[in-house]
Amino acid sequence: MPDNEALAASAMKAFEHVVAAAGDFSHRPGQHQMALEVSRAFSQATLGEDAQPTRRIAVIQAGTGVGKSLAACVPAMAIALARNTRVIISTATVALQEQLVNKDLPRFVELLGDHVGQTVTVALAKGRGRYVCHTKLKRAAGGEADPHADLFEDESPVASAVAKDTQAHQMVVLQGLAKQLHRSWSGELDTLPVPQAEVDWSSIAADRSTCTARHCPDFGSCVYYQARKQLATAQVIVANHDLLMASMGANVLPDISNSLLVLDEAHELPQVASSQFAASMDLSSLRWTDQLAKRIQKVGTELRYDSTAQAITLCRDVRQALSDLQTVTMDLWGLDALKKGAPERLPFGVLPEVLIEPMRLTSGLAQALAAHMKSMSDMLSKQIKESPEQAPRLSSMYAALGALSPRLDGVVDTTRLMLANTEDATPDAKWFEFDDERGLVRINAHASPLMAGPLLASYVWPRVRGAVVTSATITSCGRFDYFLSEAGLRADEAVSTLEVQSPFDFAQQATLRVHRTMAEPREVPAYNAEVSQAIAQDLSALERGALVLFTSKAHLSQAVSALPDALRDRVLVQGDASRIEILRRHKQRVDEGQPSVIFGLQSFGQGVDLPGAYCETVMVAKLPFTPPTDPVGQARAEWLQSLGRDAFTELVVPATSIKLNQWVGRLIRTEQDRGQVICYDKRLSDTAYGRRILQGLPAFKRV
């Protein structure tokens, strides 16, 4: 038997041991099928540097109830232990990370450890910005005299964005956080002991541009680097998609070419990747250029940097160039854009002629200034290493420059994308946003790739040797094509696909009813009014838990207003309390034998687990179409139409299919659940595209 076959067999043996030893895990053929595919993919992949590596990427849709976490993670961990490598598990959000680390993985690793005879260690990986910077917190709280405060005298002790009448209160809050750090507070944003609204987190968060690592005076107490130490020894690292994308080439996570990668909630990956490749710059708030000039003056003088005067001049030139760019942009669109309250998008990403030279000038000046910033930072890094006794002062200089470098990087990156030639390539989305705040017009320029797929295909997937890409909602209208294209995997020969059916008998457990309205969905006022009345009528017959999902806040509010008083007391409305509190109240009511209904928007349509009586009915007020109203979506639709292709068919329908699957997936969560889906949008059954979407839904009994 070849080694990879033996490895796969060993992983399956470990998986079966965990299932049997757990006791409360029932045998699920689909879960076994998925674990087998995971074992094969990871056992065949060649890890590390190899001239001709064997790459395996298994894309698996695992329906609700399959138990995909166990099927993906246990074989991955077993093979990683056998190959003396590590597993990176990436999911969509920090909340899902914590659920894996605190709920699911502890049982898996304990039972797997018993089987293989060794301890399996797990670590939670979060982005640097979710940890407090001890040095920043001390400076912001003013708790002790900072001998280097002169470097930061051009900024307020608290962020300038905070209203002055709240600064005193925030100072008290920050002083309290400084006292609690390393005592009752871990230093993480997710364990903040005060409401997040009371803290300007960006002013005290750790960030790469200001960090001197081991040369920082507070390195020994740095909560971020303490967390990094755990990553260094852990065999299983649980990250999120944002961190995974941001860490490419940054050495935050282990090398993905020498690790096994499990991407959970993978349907979220393209959107996350797209945001990572986007850029923006502020054309109005330019005080940072004056701050940077002052800091360059101080730091450059102490370093005896030969080009200090030139760098200061560049700061002023960048400010003037951005101001001129703002003026030209305002002359082009300003008043009209403010009136219509919508971004001004550049068709096909083509810059107006009048903007090209100002943009080119801004880009050249910003790049020249960035080169000086890098030279000064390199000098500081070198001197910190050579003169440890000067490290505190030099580290403060490094932080003073670094605190403003993201603003400059934004100008460099945005102007580069704005000036990119789009004649021979897919155009980027480019737009300007206008905001009238307290009588002052603010303008922001944005640029983003149209699609993440090509970028993922170029920069991420070639580095991946072995990966499992999984979610309960990957296929769209019953096909993998849309996701593979969005994720940059469509032309990758390493990819295999598998759809694992849910163990639930949907035809026996649930029904689907399409309610035919007299009004057409495009007749918004009449349609919303009719659906609101129909929802109220259907709610009157319910005895336990229900979830009603809307595509707009206006329709939700209208439906609430249409409820008779006798029903209004049963309804919990998104926005009236936190999501956690609404779910708590809902479950409490149902537990007490009372009917309870949640009215919610998209955030209640995914990631909500309401088994049994908590959700016996899901009502869909309108198909969750997301027409391309954002600048990136509009630019993409425009480009497809220029190629003679149908954006609605290629983009809107597949995205709607995935979203609707997520929504109706709130209904059946266990083998014992029973319930109904009511869709008030007759397009689901009366149109060709609706029937395509219908084919991709669970096989509910139609009534």
C-alpha positions in Angstrom: 0.0 0.0 0.0 1.5 3.4 -1.0 2.3 5.8 1.8 -0.5 8.2 1.0 -3.1 5.4 1.0 -1.8 4.2 4.4 -1.9 7.8 5.7 -5.5 8.2 4.5 -6.5 4.9 6.1 -4.8 5.9 9.4 -6.7 9.3 9.4 -10.0 7.5 8.8 -9.3 5.1 11.7 -8.7 8.2 13.9 -12.0 9.7 12.7 -13.9 6.6 13.4 -12.4 6.3 16.9 -13.5 9.8 17.7 -17.0 9.2 16.5 -17.3 6.0 18.5 -15.6 7.3 21.6 -17.7 10.4 21.8 -20.9 8.4 22.4 -23.3 11.1 21.4 -22.2 11.3 17.8 -24.5 9.2 15.6 -23.2 7.4 12.5 -23.8 9.7 9.5 -23.0 8.3 6.1 -22.5 11.8 4.7 -20.0 12.7 7.4 -18.1 9.5 6.7 -18.0 10.3 3.0 -16.7 13.8 3.7 -14.0 12.6 6.1 -12.9 10.1 3.5 -12.5 12.9 0.9 -10.6 15.1 3.4 -8.3 12.2 4.2 -7.5 11.5 0.6 -6.8 15.2 -0.2 -4.5 15.8 2.7 -2.7 12.5 2.4 -1.9 13.1 -1.3 -0.7 16.7 -1.0 3.0 17.4 -1.1 4.0 19.8 1.6 6.9 22.3 1.7 9.2 23.3 -1.1 9.0 21.0 -4.1 9.8 21.7 -7.8 6.7 19.9 -8.9 4.4 19.7 -5.8 1.2 17.6 -5.8 -1.6 20.0 -4.9 -5.0 18.9 -3.6 -7.9 21.2 -2.9 -11.2 19.5 -2.0 -14.2 21.8 -2.3 -17.0 20.2 -0.3 -20.5 21.4 0.3 -21.8 19.7 3.5 -25.5 20.2 4.1 -26.8 21.1 7.5 -26.5 18.3 10.0 -23.6 16.6 8.3 -21.2 17.5 11.1 -18.6 19.1 8.8 -16.3 20.4 11.6 -15.6 16.9 12.8 -15.3 15.4 9.3 -12.8 18.1 8.3 -10.8 18.7 11.4 -10.2 15.3 12.8 -8.7 13.7 9.7 -6.7 16.9 9.1 -5.3 16.8 12.6 -4.5 13.1 12.4 -2.6 13.6 9.2 -0.8 16.7 10.4 0.4 14.8 13.5 1.6 11.9 11.3 3.5 14.3 8.9 4.8 16.5 11.7 3.2 19.6 10.4 0.3 21.9 11.4 -3.3 22.6 10.6 -4.6 26.0 10.0 -8.4 26.2 10.4 -9.9 29.5 9.0 -13.5 30.5 9.5 -15.6 33.6 8.8 -15.7 35.5 12.1 -14.0 35.8 15.5 -17.3 34.5 17.0 -17.1 31.3 15.0 -13.4 31.0 15.9 -14.2 31.1 19.5 -17.0 28.6 19.1 -14.6 26.2 17.5 -11.9 26.7 20.1 -14.2 26.7 23.1 -16.9 24.2 22.1 -16.1 21.9 19.2 -12.3 21.3 19.1 -11.7 20.5 22.8 -13.7 17.3 22.5 -12.1 16.4 19.2 -8.5 16.9 20.3 -9.0 15.1 23.6 -10.4 12.0 21.9 -7.8 12.2 19.1 -5.0 12.6 21.6 -6.2 9.4 23.4 -6.1 7.6 20.1 -2.6 8.7 19.0 -1.1 8.8 22.4 -0.1 12.4 22.5 -1.5 15.8 23.4 -2.8 18.0 20.6 -2.4 21.8 21.2 -4.8 24.4 19.8 -4.3 28.2 19.6 -6.6 31.0 18.6 -5.1 33.5 16.1 -6.5 37.0 15.9 -5.3 40.0 14.0 -2.9 42.4 15.7 -5.6 45.1 15.8 -7.7 43.1 18.2 -5.1 43.5 20.9 -4.3 46.6 22.9 -0.9 48.2 22.6 0.4 48.7 26.1 2.6 51.6 25.2 -0.3 53.4 23.4 -2.6 52.8 26.3 -0.2 54.3 28.8 0.4 57.3 26.7 -3.3 57.8 26.0 -4.3 57.3 29.6 -1.6 59.7 30.8 -1.0 57.4 33.7 2.8 57.9 33.9 5.1 60.5 32.5 6.2 59.7 29.0 9.8 61.0 28.5 9.2 61.0 24.7 5.8 62.7 24.7 7.2 65.5 22.6 7.1 63.2 19.6 3.3 63.0 19.9 2.5 66.5 21.1 0.7 67.1 17.8 -2.1 64.7 18.6 -4.7 64.6 21.4 -4.4 62.2 24.3 -7.5 60.6 22.9 -8.4 60.4 19.2 -9.4 63.7 17.5 -12.5 62.0 16.2 -13.9 61.9 19.7 -16.0 64.9 20.7 -14.3 67.2 23.2 -17.1 66.9 25.7 -16.5 63.2 26.0 -12.7 63.4 26.2 -12.7 63.7 30.0 -14.9 60.6 30.4 -12.8 58.6 27.9 -9.6 59.5 29.8 -11.2 58.0 32.9 -12.1 54.9 31.0 -8.6 54.5 29.5 -7.1 55.0 33.0 -9.3 52.2 34.2 -8.3 49.9 31.4 -4.6 50.6 32.1 -5.2 49.5 35.7 -7.1 46.3 34.7 -4.6 45.2 32.0 -3.0 41.9 32.9 -5.3 41.7 36.0 -9.0 41.4 35.2 -8.6 42.3 31.5 -6.7 40.2 28.9 -6.0 43.2 26.7 -8.2 41.9 23.8 -11.0 43.9 22.1 -13.3 40.9 22.5 -12.9 40.9 26.3 -13.1 44.7 26.7 -14.6 45.3 30.2 -16.5 48.4 29.1 -18.9 49.0 26.2 -16.9 49.4 22.9 -18.7 52.7 22.2 -16.9 54.3 25.2 -13.4 53.6 23.8 -11.8 54.9 20.6 -10.1 51.5 20.1 -8.1 52.6 17.1 -6.1 55.0 19.3 -4.9 52.2 21.6 -4.9 49.2 19.3 -1.7 47.4 18.4 -0.6 47.9 14.8 2.3 46.8 12.6 3.4 50.2 11.5 4.2 51.5 15.0 5.6 48.2 16.5 9.3 47.6 17.1 8.6 44.2 18.6 11.3 43.0 21.0 12.9 46.5 21.0 9.8 48.1 22.5 10.1 48.9 26.2 6.8 47.1 26.9 7.6 44.0 24.8 7.7 41.8 27.9 4.1 42.7 28.7 2.8 42.9 25.1 -0.4 40.9 24.9 -0.1 40.5 21.2 3.3 38.8 21.3 2.2 36.7 24.3 -0.5 35.4 22.0 2.0 34.9 19.2 4.1 32.6 21.5 1.1 30.2 21.7 0.9 30.1 17.9 4.6 29.1 17.7 4.0 25.8 19.5 0.4 25.0 18.6 -0.3 22.1 16.3 -3.8 23.4 15.4 -4.3 27.2 14.7 -7.8 28.6 14.4 -7.8 31.8 12.4 -10.3 33.8 10.3 -10.4 34.7 6.6 -9.5 38.3 7.2 -6.3 37.4 9.1 -5.5 34.6 6.6 -5.6 37.0 3.7 -3.8 39.8 5.5 -1.0 37.5 6.7 0.1 36.4 3.2 3.9 37.2 3.3 3.7 38.7 6.7 4.7 35.6 8.7 1.8 35.9 11.1 0.6 32.4 10.5 2.6 29.3 9.6 3.6 29.0 5.9 0.5 27.7 4.1 2.7 25.7 1.7 3.8 23.6 4.6 0.5 23.4 6.5 -2.8 21.7 6.0 -5.5 24.3 5.4 -9.2 24.0 6.4 -11.4 26.8 5.1 -14.7 26.7 6.9 -17.6 29.0 5.9 -15.7 29.3 2.6 -18.6 31.1 0.8 -17.4 34.2 2.7 -13.8 34.0 1.3 -14.2 35.9 -2.0 -15.8 39.0 -0.3 -13.1 39.0 2.3 -10.3 38.7 -0.3 -11.8 41.5 -2.4 -11.7 43.9 0.6 -8.1 43.0 1.2 -7.1 44.1 -2.3 -9.0 47.4 -2.2 -7.6 50.9 -1.3 -8.9 54.3 -0.3 -7.6 57.8 0.5 -9.1 60.9 2.2 -8.8 64.0 0.1 -10.2 66.4 2.8 -8.7 65.6 6.2 -5.1 66.5 5.6 -3.9 67.5 9.0 -1.9 64.3 9.1 0.5 65.7 6.6 1.4 68.6 8.9 1.8 66.1 11.8 4.1 64.0 9.7 6.2 67.0 8.7 6.7 67.9 12.4 7.6 64.3 13.3 10.0 64.0 10.4 11.7 67.3 11.5 12.2 65.9 15.1 13.2 62.4 14.1 15.3 63.4 11.1 17.2 66.0 13.2 18.1 63.4 15.9 19.0 60.8 13.3 21.0 63.3 11.3 19.1 62.1 8.3 20.6 63.9 5.3 17.3 64.4 3.4 15.2 65.7 6.3 14.5 69.0 4.6 13.5 67.3 1.3 11.1 64.9 3.2 9.5 67.9 5.0 9.0 69.7 1.6 7.4 66.5 0.2 4.9 66.5 3.1 3.8 69.9 2.1 3.8 69.0 -1.6 1.6 65.9 -0.9 -0.8 68.0 1.1 -1.1 70.6 -1.7 -1.5 67.8 -4.3 -4.3 66.2 -2.4 -6.0 69.6 -1.8 -5.7 70.3 -5.6 -7.1 66.9 -6.3 -10.0 67.6 -4.0 -10.7 70.9 -5.8 -10.8 69.3 -9.2 -13.0 66.5 -8.0 -15.4 68.9 -6.3 -15.6 70.9 -9.5 -16.4 67.8 -11.5 -19.1 66.2 -9.3 -19.3 67.7 -5.8 -22.7 69.5 -5.8 -24.5 66.9 -7.9 -23.0 64.1 -5.8 -24.0 65.7 -2.5 -27.6 66.2 -3.8 -28.1 62.6 -5.0 -26.3 61.2 -1.9 -24.6 58.5 -3.9 -21.0 57.7 -4.8 -19.7 59.0 -8.1 -18.4 55.9 -10.0 -16.0 56.1 -13.0 -17.5 54.1 -15.9 -15.2 51.2 -16.8 -12.7 52.6 -14.3 -11.6 55.4 -16.7 -10.3 58.5 -15.1 -11.6 61.8 -16.5 -8.8 63.6 -18.4 -8.8 66.5 -16.0 -8.0 64.1 -13.1 -5.1 62.2 -14.7 -2.3 64.7 -14.2 -3.3 65.7 -10.6 -3.6 62.0 -9.7 -0.2 61.2 -11.4 1.4 64.1 -9.5 -0.1 63.0 -6.2 1.1 59.4 -6.8 4.7 60.5 -7.6 5.0 62.7 -4.6 3.5 60.1 -2.2 5.8 57.4 -3.5 8.8 59.7 -3.0 7.7 60.5 0.5 7.1 56.9 1.3 10.7 56.1 0.2 12.0 58.7 2.7 9.8 57.1 5.4 11.2 53.7 4.7 14.8 55.0 4.8 14.2 56.7 8.2 12.5 53.6 9.5 15.3 51.4 8.4 17.8 53.7 10.1 15.8 53.6 13.3 15.6 49.8 13.2 19.4 49.5 12.6 20.2 51.9 15.5 17.8 50.1 17.8 19.7 46.9 17.3 23.1 48.5 17.6 22.3 50.7 20.6 20.0 48.8 23.0 20.4 51.5 25.6 18.7 54.0 23.3 15.9 51.6 22.4 13.1 53.4 24.3 13.7 56.7 22.6 14.3 55.2 19.2 11.2 53.0 19.5 9.1 56.0 20.2 10.5 57.7 17.1 9.6 54.6 15.1 6.1 54.6 16.5 5.7 58.3 15.9 6.5 57.9 12.2 4.6 54.6 11.8 1.4 55.9 13.3 0.9 58.1 10.2 2.3 55.8 7.6 -1.0 54.0 6.9 -2.4 57.3 5.7 0.5 57.7 3.3 0.2 54.1 2.2 -3.5 54.7 1.4 -2.5 57.5 -0.9 0.2 55.4 -2.6 -2.1 52.4 -3.1 -5.2 54.3 -4.2 -3.4 56.5 -6.7 -1.7 53.4 -8.2 -5.0 51.6 -8.7 -6.6 54.8 -10.0 -3.9 55.2 -12.6 -3.9 51.5 -13.6 -4.3 51.0 -17.4 -7.6 49.1 -18.0 -7.5 48.8 -21.8 -6.0 45.3 -21.9 -7.3 43.9 -18.6 -10.4 43.7 -16.4 -11.1 47.2 -15.2 -10.9 48.1 -11.5 -13.9 49.7 -9.8 -13.1 53.3 -9.0 -15.4 55.9 -7.3 -15.5 59.0 -5.1 -17.7 59.4 -2.1 -18.9 62.9 -1.0 -20.1 63.7 2.5 -21.4 67.0 3.9 -20.5 66.8 7.6 -21.3 69.9 9.7 -21.1 72.1 6.6 -17.7 70.7 5.6 -17.5 68.6 2.4 -15.4 65.5 2.8 -14.2 63.5 -0.3 -12.8 60.0 -0.3 -11.4 58.2 -3.3 -11.8 54.4 -3.6 -10.5 51.7 -5.9 -11.1 48.0 -5.8 -10.6 44.9 -8.1 -13.9 43.8 -9.7 -13.3 40.2 -8.8 -11.2 38.5 -6.1 -11.0 35.3 -8.1 -8.1 36.2 -10.4 -6.1 37.6 -7.5 -6.7 34.6 -5.3 -5.7 32.4 -8.3 -2.5 34.4 -8.7 -1.3 35.1 -5.1 -2.9 32.5 -2.8 -3.8 29.2 -4.3 -0.4 28.5 -5.9 1.1 28.6 -2.4 -1.5 26.1 -1.1 -0.5 22.4 -1.2 -3.4 20.8 0.7 -6.7 22.4 1.5 -10.3 21.6 2.3 -12.7 24.3 1.3 -16.1 23.8 2.9 -19.5 25.3 3.7 -23.1 24.4 3.9 -23.8 26.9 1.1 -21.2 26.6 -1.7 -23.3 25.5 -4.6 -25.6 28.0 -6.3 -28.7 26.7 -8.1 -27.3 23.2 -7.5 -23.9 23.9 -9.2 -20.3 24.7 -8.0 -19.5 26.9 -11.0 -20.3 30.3 -9.4 -18.3 29.7 -6.3 -15.3 28.2 -8.1 -15.2 31.3 -10.4 -15.6 33.7 -7.5 -12.9 32.0 -5.4 -10.4 31.7 -8.3 -10.5 27.9 -8.4 -12.4 27.2 -11.6 -9.3 26.5 -13.8 -7.3 24.9 -11.0 -6.4 21.3 -11.8 -5.9 20.5 -8.2 -9.6 21.1 -7.4 -12.1 18.3 -6.7 -15.7 18.9 -5.7 -18.1 16.9 -3.6 -21.6 17.6 -2.4 -22.5 15.8 0.8 -26.3 15.7 1.3 -27.8 16.6 4.7 -28.9 13.6 6.8 -32.2 15.3 7.3 -35.3 14.1 5.4 -36.5 17.5 4.3 -39.5 16.1 2.5 -40.8 14.6 5.7 -39.6 17.2 8.1 -40.6 20.4 6.4 -42.9 22.0 3.9 -42.5 25.0 1.5 -45.4 27.2 0.6 -45.2 30.0 -2.0 -47.8 32.7 -1.2 -49.0 34.3 -4.4 -49.6 38.0 -3.9 -51.9 40.1 -6.2 -49.2 42.8 -6.3 -45.9 42.3 -8.2 -42.7 42.5 -6.2 -41.6 45.5 -8.3 -44.7 47.4 -7.2 -43.0 48.0 -3.9 -45.6 50.0 -1.8 -48.5 47.7 -2.8 -46.4 44.6 -2.5 -45.0 45.4 0.9 -48.4 46.3 2.2 -50.0 43.1 1.0 -47.1 40.9 2.3 -47.3 42.7 5.7 -51.0 41.8 6.0 -50.3 38.2 4.9 -47.5 37.8 7.5 -49.8 39.1 10.3 -52.4 36.6 9.3 -50.0 33.7 9.2 -48.4 34.7 12.5 -51.8 34.5 14.3 -51.8 30.7 13.7 -48.4 30.1 15.2 -48.0 28.6 18.7 -44.2 28.5 19.2 -41.1 30.0 17.6 -40.8 31.7 14.2 -38.3 33.8 12.2 -39.4 36.4 9.7 -36.7 37.7 7.3 -36.9 40.9 5.3 -34.7 42.4 2.6 -35.1 46.0 3.8 -35.5 47.8 7.0 -38.4 49.8 5.6 -40.4 46.7 4.8 -39.6 45.3 8.3 -40.9 48.5 9.9 -44.0 48.5 7.8 -44.7 44.9 8.7 -44.3 45.7 12.4 -46.8 48.6 12.0 -49.3 46.3 10.3 -49.4 43.9 13.3 -52.5 44.0 15.5 -51.8 44.7 19.2 -52.5 41.1 20.1 -49.6 40.0 17.9 -47.2 42.9 18.5 -46.3 41.6 22.0 -45.1 38.3 20.4 -42.6 40.0 18.1 -39.0 40.8 18.8 -37.6 43.3 16.3 -34.0 43.5 15.2 -32.5 46.8 16.4 -34.7 47.0 19.6 -31.9 45.1 21.5 -28.7 43.4 20.7 -28.7 40.2 18.7 -27.7 38.1 21.7 -30.4 39.7 23.9 -33.1 39.1 21.3 -32.1 35.4 20.9 -32.1 35.1 24.8 -35.6 36.6 25.1 -36.9 34.5 22.2 -35.7 31.2 23.7 -37.0 32.2 27.2 -40.5 32.9 25.8 -40.6 29.6 23.9 -39.3 27.7 27.0 -42.2 29.2 28.9 -44.7 27.9 26.4 -45.4 31.3 24.7 -45.3 32.0 21.0 -42.3 34.2 20.0 -41.4 35.7 16.6 -38.2 37.4 15.5 -38.4 40.0 12.8 -34.9 40.4 11.3 -32.7 41.3 8.3 -29.8 39.5 6.8 -27.8 39.1 10.0 -30.5 36.9 11.4 -30.6 34.8 8.2 -27.2 33.2 8.8 -25.3 31.9 11.8 -28.4 31.6 13.9 -29.1 28.2 15.6 -32.7 27.9 16.7 -33.4 24.1 16.9 -36.8 22.5 17.6 -39.6 24.7 19.0 -37.4 27.8 18.8 -38.0 28.0 15.0 -40.8 26.0 13.5 -41.6 28.5 10.8 -39.3 30.6 8.6 -41.0 33.4 6.6 -39.3 35.0 3.7 -40.9 38.4 2.9 -39.1 38.8 -0.4 -36.4 36.9 -2.3 -33.1 38.3 -1.1 -31.9 39.7 -4.4 -28.9 41.9 -4.0 -28.9 44.0 -7.2 -25.5 45.6 -7.8 -26.1 49.0 -6.1 -22.6 49.3 -4.6 -19.9 50.7 -6.8 -18.0 47.4 -7.2 -21.2 45.5 -8.1 -22.2 48.2 -10.6 -18.8 48.2 -12.2 -18.8 44.5 -12.5 -22.3 44.4 -14.1 -21.2 47.2 -16.5 -18.2 45.2 -17.6 -20.1 42.0 -18.1 -22.8 43.8 -20.1 -20.0 45.3 -22.3 -19.0 41.7 -23.1 -22.5 40.8 -24.1 -23.1 38.8 -20.9 -26.1 39.0 -18.5 -25.1 40.3 -15.1 -28.4 39.3 -13.6 -28.0 35.6 -14.6 -24.3 35.4 -13.8 -24.2 37.4 -10.6 -27.5 38.2 -9.0 -29.3 34.9 -9.4 -26.4 32.7 -8.0 -25.8 35.1 -5.1 -29.5 35.0 -4.3 -29.6 31.3 -4.4 -26.8 31.1 -1.8 -28.4 33.6 0.5 -31.8 32.0 0.3 -30.3 28.7 1.2 -28.7 30.3 4.2 -32.1 31.8 5.2 -34.2 28.6 4.9 -31.3 26.7 6.6 -32.4 28.2 9.9 -35.4 25.9 9.9 -34.2 22.3 10.2 -31.3 21.9 12.6 -31.7 18.4 13.9 -33.3 15.1 12.8 -36.2 15.8 15.2 -37.1 19.2 13.9 -40.4 19.8 12.0 -41.5 23.1 10.4 -42.5 25.1 7.4 -41.0 27.8 5.1 -43.4 30.4 3.7 -42.1 32.5 0.9 -44.3 35.5 -0.1 -42.5 36.1 -3.4 -44.2 34.3 -6.2 -41.2 34.7 -8.5 -39.7 31.7 -6.8 -42.1 29.4 -8.6 -43.4 31.6 -11.5 -40.1 32.6 -13.2 -37.4 30.6 -14.9 -34.7 32.0 -12.6 -36.9 31.4 -9.6 -37.2 27.8 -10.5 -33.4 27.6 -10.9 -33.1 28.9 -7.3 -35.8 26.5 -6.2 -33.8 23.6 -7.5 -30.9 24.5 -5.2 -33.0 24.5 -2.1 -33.5 21.5 0.3 -36.1 19.1 -1.0 -39.0 20.5 1.1 -42.4 19.1 0.4 -44.3 21.7 -1.7 -47.8 22.6 -0.5 
